[in-house]
């Protein structure tokens, strides 16, 4: 294994700010990012990624490979929640199993943003169509999760409002912003894009570091209560992402040979949603426990992916 990749990732300032956030909670510090500032930074990161992706996409020619890549992404997001659900259902109730399966089948925009930064540290750049694929992968897992809960739910008193949840999965703010920014970036010419380049490019890593500090604080606050659920959710939140990411890192070679695309596919398969899915589940499956699936995605899977996962997936796509 190339340990230099792992060391470089572990000493990345963005990751260290994430660790600082967790550390601050355990020191009982009053350090926090104001809620409005945190929301602004998250919107900025999605906007910057979408806009830059649109600019890259404007220079690409639509090919069969891109078409197959889009189909591959949607397939990943549909298949992962199926086997996750049946693993989870052995230990958890139907509602929690469905919500967690949906979270692990969907994608994390923040993990995606961190993966883009990781590629840049390797002197590689993201292809624009992967931004569109990331947005496409948000919703299928939510729909599959709701279908599974409906099929296996025996409690007639808890009916699921599937229409509201499915509508929200397509119109939630993160999906809408990143797709809208992608389209705007695609339509803007190079001269127009140059005018906002200092905002979309130069400030990006600084905002990412502050955002991960905020995510670290949020993770630290949820960890203590999460440990009360026992070892099963923790083991699942570690093993399944690494399995998903490693498998897709290898299987993606049948769709594309580009290592940056394969790396992003692996990261998307390994990530777990803690924005879109919790919002959708809050609307339609209020019986699912957010104190379980939120910390799994945010406090366990996210740090596992950015410390161990990304170097591992990058090595796999280079070697296979």
C-alpha positions in Angstrom: 0.0 0.0 0.0 1.2 3.5 -0.7 1.3 4.9 2.8 2.3 8.4 1.6 -1.3 8.8 0.3 -2.7 7.9 3.7 -0.3 10.2 5.5 -1.0 13.1 3.1 -4.7 12.6 3.7 -4.4 12.4 7.5 -2.4 15.7 7.5 -4.8 17.5 5.2 -5.9 20.7 6.9 -9.6 20.1 6.0 -9.5 16.7 7.8 -7.6 18.2 10.8 -10.3 20.9 11.2 -12.8 18.1 11.3 -10.8 16.4 14.1 -10.6 19.8 15.9 -14.4 20.0 15.9 -14.7 16.7 17.6 -11.9 17.5 20.0 -13.6 20.8 20.9 -16.8 19.0 21.9 -14.9 16.6 24.2 -13.1 19.6 25.8 -16.6 21.1 26.4 -15.5 24.2 24.5 -18.0 26.9 23.4 -16.5 26.8 19.9 -19.3 26.7 17.3 -20.1 28.0 13.8 -23.2 30.2 13.7 -26.1 28.3 12.1 -26.6 30.9 9.4 -22.9 30.9 8.5 -22.9 27.1 8.4 -25.8 27.0 6.0 -24.2 29.7 3.8 -21.0 27.7 3.6 -22.8 24.5 2.7 -24.7 26.3 -0.1 -21.4 27.9 -1.3 -19.7 24.5 -1.6 -22.5 23.0 -3.6 -22.7 26.1 -5.8 -18.9 26.1 -6.4 -18.8 22.4 -7.3 -21.9 22.6 -9.5 -20.6 25.7 -11.4 -17.1 24.3 -11.9 -18.6 21.0 -13.0 -20.8 22.9 -15.5 -17.7 24.7 -16.9 -16.0 21.3 -17.3 -19.0 19.8 -18.9 -19.2 22.5 -21.5 -15.9 21.3 -22.8 -16.9 17.7 -22.9 -18.6 15.9 -25.8 -21.5 13.6 -24.8 -20.4 10.0 -25.5 -21.7 6.5 -24.9 -19.3 6.3 -22.0 -21.0 9.2 -20.3 -24.4 7.7 -20.9 -23.3 4.3 -19.5 -21.8 6.2 -16.5 -25.1 7.9 -15.7 -26.9 4.5 -15.9 -24.2 2.9 -13.7 -24.6 5.7 -11.1 -28.3 5.3 -10.9 -27.9 1.5 -10.7 -25.5 1.8 -7.8 -27.9 4.0 -5.9 -30.7 1.5 -6.5 -28.9 -1.7 -5.7 -27.0 -0.8 -2.5 -30.1 -0.1 -0.4 -31.5 -3.5 -1.3 -28.9 -5.6 0.3 -28.3 -3.1 3.1 -31.9 -3.3 4.1 -31.9 -7.1 4.5 -28.6 -7.0 6.5 -30.1 -4.2 8.8 -33.5 -5.9 9.2 -31.8 -8.8 11.1 -31.1 -6.4 14.0 -33.3 -3.4 13.6 -36.9 -2.6 13.0 -38.2 -2.0 9.5 -38.3 1.8 9.8 -34.7 2.1 10.9 -33.5 -0.5 8.4 -35.2 1.3 5.5 -34.0 4.8 6.6 -30.4 3.6 7.0 -30.5 1.6 3.8 -31.7 4.7 1.9 -28.9 6.8 3.5 -26.2 4.4 2.4 -27.6 4.0 -1.1 -27.8 7.8 -1.5 -24.8 10.1 -1.6 -23.2 12.7 0.6 -22.5 16.0 -1.1 -20.0 16.9 1.5 -18.0 13.7 1.0 -18.2 14.4 -2.8 -16.8 17.9 -2.2 -14.0 16.4 0.0 -13.2 13.9 -2.8 -12.9 16.7 -5.3 -10.3 18.4 -3.0 -8.5 15.0 -2.7 -8.3 14.7 -6.5 -6.8 18.2 -6.7 -4.2 17.3 -4.1 -3.2 14.5 -6.6 -3.0 17.0 -9.4 -6.2 15.6 -11.0 -9.4 17.4 -11.9 -13.0 16.4 -11.8 -14.9 15.7 -15.0 -18.1 17.8 -15.2 -20.5 15.0 -15.9 -19.7 13.4 -12.6 -21.4 16.3 -10.9 -24.6 15.5 -12.8 -24.2 11.8 -11.9 -23.8 12.7 -8.2 -27.1 14.7 -8.3 -28.8 11.8 -10.1 -27.8 9.4 -7.4 -29.5 11.3 -4.6 -33.1 10.2 -5.2 -33.2 6.5 -6.3 -32.1 5.2 -2.9 -34.8 7.2 -1.1 -37.5 5.7 -3.4 -36.1 2.2 -2.9 -36.0 2.7 0.9 -39.6 3.8 1.0 -40.8 0.9 -1.2 -39.0 -1.6 1.1 -40.5 -0.1 4.3 -44.0 -0.2 2.7 -43.5 -3.8 1.7 -42.3 -5.1 5.1 -44.3 -2.7 7.4 -46.9 -4.7 9.2 -48.2 -1.8 11.3 -51.3 -0.4 9.6 -51.3 2.6 11.9 -48.1 3.9 10.4 -48.8 4.5 6.7 -46.0 6.2 4.7 -46.6 9.4 2.7 -44.6 8.2 -0.3 -45.7 11.0 -2.7 -44.4 13.8 -0.4 -41.1 12.0 0.2 -40.5 11.2 -3.4 -41.3 14.8 -4.4 -38.9 16.1 -1.8 -36.1 13.8 -2.9 -36.2 15.5 -6.3 -36.7 19.1 -5.1 -34.6 19.3 -1.9 -32.2 22.3 -1.8 -28.9 20.4 -2.2 -30.0 18.6 -5.4 -31.7 21.8 -6.8 -28.7 24.0 -6.1 -26.0 21.7 -7.5 -28.0 20.9 -10.7 -28.9 24.6 -11.2 -25.3 25.6 -10.7 -24.2 22.9 -13.1 -26.6 24.3 -15.8 -25.5 27.9 -15.2 -21.8 26.9 -15.3 -22.5 25.0 -18.6 -24.2 28.0 -20.1 -21.7 30.6 -19.0 -18.8 31.3 -21.4 -15.2 31.2 -20.3 -14.9 35.0 -20.0 -18.1 35.2 -17.9 -16.8 32.4 -15.6 -13.5 34.1 -15.2 -15.2 37.0 -13.4 -16.3 34.8 -10.5 -13.3 32.5 -10.5 -11.8 34.0 -7.3 -15.0 33.1 -5.5 -15.6 29.6 -7.0 -12.0 28.5 -7.0 -9.6 30.4 -4.7 -11.8 30.5 -1.6 -13.0 26.9 -1.9 -10.5 25.1 0.3 -10.8 27.6 3.1 -14.5 27.4 3.2 -14.3 23.6 3.1 -12.0 23.6 6.1 -14.4 25.7 8.1 -17.4 23.6 7.0 -15.6 20.4 8.1 -14.9 22.1 11.5 -18.6 22.6 11.9 -19.3 19.0 10.8 -16.8 17.8 13.4 -18.6 19.7 16.1 -21.9 18.2 15.0 -20.4 14.7 14.9 -18.8 15.0 18.4 -22.2 16.0 19.9 -23.9 12.9 18.5 -21.3 10.3 19.3 -22.0 9.8 23.0 -25.7 9.0 22.5 -25.0 6.9 19.4 -22.7 4.5 21.4 -25.8 3.4 23.4 -27.1 1.5 20.4 -24.4 -1.2 20.7 -21.8 -2.4 18.3 -23.9 -3.5 15.3 -24.6 0.1 13.9 -20.9 1.0 14.4 -19.6 -2.1 12.6 -22.1 -1.6 9.8 -21.1 2.1 9.4 -17.5 1.1 9.0 -17.6 -2.1 7.0 -20.3 -1.4 4.5 -18.9 1.8 3.1 -15.4 0.3 2.7 -17.0 -2.7 1.0 -19.2 -0.6 -1.3 -16.4 1.7 -2.2 -13.8 -1.0 -2.9 -16.3 -3.1 -5.0 -17.3 -0.1 -7.1 -13.7 1.0 -7.5 -13.1 -2.4 -9.3 -16.4 -2.7 -11.1 -16.3 0.8 -12.5 -13.5 -0.3 -14.9 -16.2 -2.0 -17.0 -17.8 1.5 -17.5 -14.8 3.8 -17.7 -11.1 3.6 -17.6 -10.6 7.1 -16.3 -9.2 6.9 -12.8 -10.7 10.2 -11.6 -14.2 9.0 -12.7 -13.7 5.6 -11.1 -12.5 7.2 -7.9 -15.5 9.4 -7.7 -17.8 6.5 -8.3 -16.1 4.6 -5.5 -16.5 7.6 -3.1 -20.2 8.1 -4.0 -20.9 4.4 -3.5 -19.1 4.5 -0.1 -20.7 7.7 1.1 -23.9 8.0 3.1 -26.4 10.9 3.0 -27.0 12.9 6.1 -28.9 15.8 4.5 -31.3 14.7 1.8 -32.3 11.3 3.3 -32.9 12.5 6.9 -35.0 15.4 5.4 -37.1 12.9 3.3 -37.5 10.4 6.2 -38.6 13.1 8.6 -41.5 13.8 6.2 -42.6 10.3 5.5 -41.1 7.9 8.1 -41.1 9.8 11.4 -40.9 6.5 13.1 -37.3 6.0 12.0 -34.8 7.1 14.6 -32.6 10.0 13.4 -30.4 9.4 16.5 -29.3 6.2 14.8 -29.0 6.8 11.1 -27.6 10.4 11.4 -24.6 9.6 13.6 -23.9 6.4 11.5 -23.5 8.5 8.4 -22.0 11.7 9.9 -19.9 10.6 12.9 -18.7 7.1 11.6 -18.9 6.7 7.9 -17.8 10.2 6.9 -14.5 10.2 8.9 -13.8 6.6 7.8 -14.1 7.6 4.2 -11.9 10.6 4.4 -9.2 8.9 6.4 -9.0 5.3 5.2 -11.5 5.1 2.3 -10.2 7.7 -0.1 -6.6 6.5 -0.1 -7.8 2.9 -0.4 -10.2 3.6 -3.4 -7.5 5.7 -5.1 -5.0 2.8 -4.8 -7.6 0.3 -6.2 -8.4 2.4 -9.2 -4.7 2.8 -10.0 -3.9 -0.9 -9.6 -7.0 -2.4 -11.4 
